Amino acid sequence: MDKKRLKNGIFIAALILTCQIPAFSAKQEELIEMPKTYPAKYTAEYINEIKPLYKPTGKEEIIYVALDMLKGTNGEFSRNAILGNNLSGRAVKIEFRDLGTINPDYANFDALGWKKNKQLFIFINPRHKDAPPGALAALLAHEALHQDEYNSLAEETYAWTMEASVWYEISQLYPESNDELHPLVVRENTLKKLFERGGYSNKYIKKTVMSNAGYKDLPATSPGFEDL
């Protein structure tokens, strides 16, 4: 073989090797686009980090995000209650469920706290599956306060006020949560207005609870909620 052909052979072999190396050594990163209503810090990587903490509550990723958003807000108590610091001593199970299958009267409820034996549940209306997690966080802050089979006007007043105060904070911390077209956000903004109108107190929320036909048979107080 002459020198010229040898050189050409070496050049071609080197070129082939150069083209092949990236195919074997380059690692392609998969880009996962998160929902637009997720705050920017809730990347796929971050959600994987927090998943072990919230997995005992169920398998819904959006619920993990919602619970994590309660950190540092008035809903911190509710977050801890859902994670197991409650009367049952167990993590509350959270799932989206057709509430009409439990009782036809519950079909249009946004959520429902439930107790079966020693296990606490929070069932959320499936129409809120695509709600901003911040709105779900406020809703969960409310439902986490119902930890037994007893309920009262005082308990509902406290729970609705908690929900309003948490939404007030979250809508400021995470403005992307305020998707005004979503029915759950409409609910939260209605509560927030009552909260603000009452000077950040339960003044008008209490009146709303007292006039709610769904609560007409509730007693004034219940264990842990003796003040109305």
C-alpha positions as CSV (number, residue, x, y, z in Angstrom):
1,M,0.0,0.0,0.0
2,D,1.4,3.4,-0.9
3,K,1.7,6.3,1.6
4,K,-1.1,8.3,0.0
5,R,-3.6,5.4,0.3
6,L,-2.5,4.7,3.8
7,K,-3.0,8.3,4.8
8,N,-6.5,8.4,3.3
9,G,-7.4,5.1,5.1
10,I,-6.3,6.6,8.5
11,F,-8.2,9.8,7.9
12,I,-11.4,7.9,7.0
13,A,-11.1,5.6,10.1
14,A,-10.6,8.6,12.3
15,L,-13.6,10.4,10.8
16,I,-15.8,7.3,11.4
17,L,-14.6,7.0,15.0
18,T,-15.3,10.7,15.6
19,C,-18.8,10.4,14.4
20,Q,-19.5,7.3,16.5
21,I,-18.2,8.5,19.8
22,P,-21.1,10.9,20.7
23,A,-23.6,8.2,20.0
24,F,-22.0,6.1,22.7
25,S,-20.8,8.7,25.2
26,A,-23.2,11.6,25.0
27,K,-26.0,11.4,27.6
28,Q,-29.2,12.9,26.5
29,E,-31.1,14.7,29.3
30,E,-34.9,14.3,29.2
31,L,-36.7,17.6,29.6
32,I,-40.0,17.3,31.4
33,E,-42.4,20.2,31.1
34,M,-44.2,20.8,34.4
35,P,-47.8,22.3,34.5
36,K,-47.8,26.1,34.2
37,T,-49.6,26.5,37.6
38,Y,-46.7,24.8,39.4
39,P,-44.3,27.3,41.0
40,A,-40.9,27.4,39.2
41,K,-39.1,25.6,42.0
42,Y,-41.3,22.5,41.5
43,T,-39.1,20.8,38.9
44,A,-39.3,17.1,38.2
45,E,-36.0,16.7,40.1
46,Y,-37.3,18.6,43.1
47,I,-40.6,16.7,43.2
48,N,-38.6,13.4,43.2
49,E,-36.8,14.7,46.2
50,I,-39.9,15.5,48.2
51,K,-41.9,12.5,47.0
52,P,-40.8,10.1,49.8
53,L,-42.1,12.5,52.5
54,Y,-45.5,12.8,50.9
55,K,-46.0,9.4,49.4
56,P,-47.8,8.0,52.5
57,T,-50.7,10.4,51.6
58,G,-51.3,8.7,48.2
59,K,-50.0,8.7,44.7
60,E,-51.0,12.1,43.3
61,E,-48.0,14.3,42.4
62,I,-50.1,17.4,42.5
63,I,-51.0,16.7,46.1
64,Y,-47.3,16.4,46.9
65,V,-46.8,19.9,45.5
66,A,-49.8,21.3,47.3
67,L,-48.7,19.9,50.6
68,D,-45.2,21.2,50.1
69,M,-46.6,24.7,49.3
70,L,-48.1,24.8,52.8
71,K,-44.6,25.0,54.4
72,G,-44.1,28.4,56.0
73,T,-47.7,29.4,55.8
74,N,-50.6,29.4,58.3
75,G,-51.3,25.9,56.9
76,E,-48.2,24.4,58.4
77,F,-50.4,22.9,61.2
78,S,-52.6,21.3,58.6
79,R,-49.6,20.0,56.6
80,N,-48.2,18.3,59.8
81,A,-51.7,16.9,60.6
82,I,-51.9,15.3,57.1
83,L,-48.4,13.8,57.6
84,G,-49.5,12.0,60.7
85,N,-49.6,14.5,63.6
86,N,-53.4,14.1,64.1
87,L,-55.8,12.2,66.3
88,S,-55.3,8.9,64.4
89,G,-51.5,9.1,64.4
90,R,-51.4,8.1,60.8
91,A,-50.9,10.0,57.5
92,V,-54.2,11.1,56.0
93,K,-55.0,9.4,52.7
94,I,-55.9,11.9,50.0
95,E,-57.5,11.0,46.7
96,F,-59.8,12.5,44.0
97,R,-63.1,10.7,44.2
98,D,-66.7,11.1,42.9
99,L,-68.3,12.3,46.1
100,G,-71.7,11.3,44.9
101,T,-70.8,7.7,45.2
102,I,-70.5,8.2,49.0
103,N,-73.7,10.1,49.3
104,P,-75.7,11.8,46.5
105,D,-76.0,14.9,48.7
106,Y,-72.2,15.2,48.5
107,A,-72.0,15.2,44.6
108,N,-71.2,18.9,44.3
109,F,-69.0,19.2,47.4
110,D,-65.5,20.4,46.7
111,A,-64.0,18.1,49.2
112,L,-64.9,15.9,52.1
113,G,-63.0,14.8,55.3
114,W,-63.8,11.2,56.1
115,K,-62.9,8.7,58.9
116,K,-63.1,4.9,58.5
117,N,-62.1,3.0,61.6
118,K,-58.8,4.6,62.6
119,Q,-57.9,5.9,59.1
120,L,-58.5,9.5,58.1
121,F,-59.2,10.4,54.4
122,I,-59.6,13.6,52.4
123,F,-61.6,13.1,49.2
124,I,-61.5,15.8,46.6
125,N,-64.0,16.3,43.8
126,P,-62.4,15.1,40.5
127,R,-63.3,18.4,38.8
128,H,-60.4,19.9,40.8
129,K,-57.8,17.5,39.4
130,D,-56.3,20.2,37.2
131,A,-56.6,23.0,39.8
132,P,-53.5,25.0,40.6
133,P,-51.7,23.2,43.5
134,G,-51.8,26.4,45.5
135,A,-55.6,26.3,45.5
136,L,-55.6,22.7,46.5
137,A,-53.2,23.6,49.3
138,A,-55.7,26.0,50.8
139,L,-58.5,23.4,50.4
140,L,-56.3,20.8,52.2
141,A,-55.6,23.2,55.0
142,H,-59.3,23.3,55.6
143,E,-60.0,19.6,55.4
144,A,-57.1,18.6,57.6
145,L,-58.8,20.2,60.6
146,H,-61.7,17.6,60.4
147,Q,-60.1,14.7,62.3
148,D,-63.0,12.9,63.9
149,E,-66.7,12.1,63.4
150,Y,-67.9,15.3,65.1
151,N,-68.4,18.6,63.4
152,S,-69.9,21.9,64.3
153,L,-70.5,25.5,63.2
154,A,-67.4,26.5,65.3
155,E,-65.3,23.9,63.5
156,E,-66.4,24.9,60.1
157,T,-65.9,28.6,60.8
158,Y,-62.3,27.8,61.9
159,A,-61.7,25.6,58.9
160,W,-63.1,28.1,56.4
161,T,-61.0,30.9,58.0
162,M,-57.9,28.8,57.9
163,E,-58.5,28.1,54.2
164,A,-59.0,31.8,53.5
165,S,-55.9,32.9,55.3
166,V,-53.8,30.2,53.6
167,W,-55.0,31.2,50.2
168,Y,-54.3,34.8,51.0
169,E,-50.7,33.9,51.7
170,I,-50.3,31.5,48.8
171,S,-51.8,34.0,46.2
172,Q,-49.1,36.4,47.3
173,L,-46.2,33.9,47.5
174,Y,-47.1,32.1,44.3
175,P,-49.2,34.4,42.1
176,E,-49.2,31.8,39.3
177,S,-51.7,29.9,41.5
178,N,-54.4,32.6,40.9
179,D,-55.9,31.1,37.8
180,E,-59.2,32.9,38.0
181,L,-60.9,30.7,35.4
182,H,-60.7,27.5,37.6
183,P,-63.7,26.9,39.8
184,L,-61.6,26.1,42.9
185,V,-59.8,29.4,42.5
186,V,-63.2,31.1,42.3
187,R,-64.0,29.5,45.6
188,E,-60.7,30.6,47.2
189,N,-61.0,34.2,45.9
190,T,-64.5,34.4,47.3
191,L,-63.3,33.3,50.7
192,K,-60.3,35.7,50.5
193,K,-62.6,38.6,49.9
194,L,-64.7,37.7,53.0
195,F,-61.5,37.4,55.0
196,E,-60.1,40.8,53.8
197,R,-63.5,42.5,54.2
198,G,-63.6,41.3,57.8
199,G,-60.3,42.8,58.6
200,Y,-58.5,39.5,58.2
201,S,-60.8,37.9,60.8
202,N,-63.6,35.3,60.6
203,K,-66.3,38.0,60.9
204,Y,-67.9,37.5,57.5
205,I,-66.9,33.9,57.1
206,K,-68.7,33.1,60.3
207,K,-71.9,34.7,58.9
208,T,-71.5,32.7,55.7
209,V,-71.1,29.5,57.6
210,M,-74.1,30.2,59.8
211,S,-76.3,30.8,56.8
212,N,-75.1,27.8,54.9
213,A,-78.1,25.4,54.4
214,G,-75.7,22.4,54.4
215,Y,-74.7,23.2,58.0
216,K,-78.2,23.8,59.4
217,D,-78.2,20.6,61.5
218,L,-74.7,21.1,63.0
219,P,-74.3,21.8,66.7
220,A,-72.7,25.1,67.7
221,T,-69.5,23.5,69.0
222,S,-67.6,20.2,68.8
223,P,-64.5,18.7,70.6
224,G,-61.6,21.0,70.2
225,F,-63.8,23.8,68.8
226,E,-65.7,25.0,71.8
227,D,-65.7,28.7,70.9
228,L,-68.0,30.1,68.3
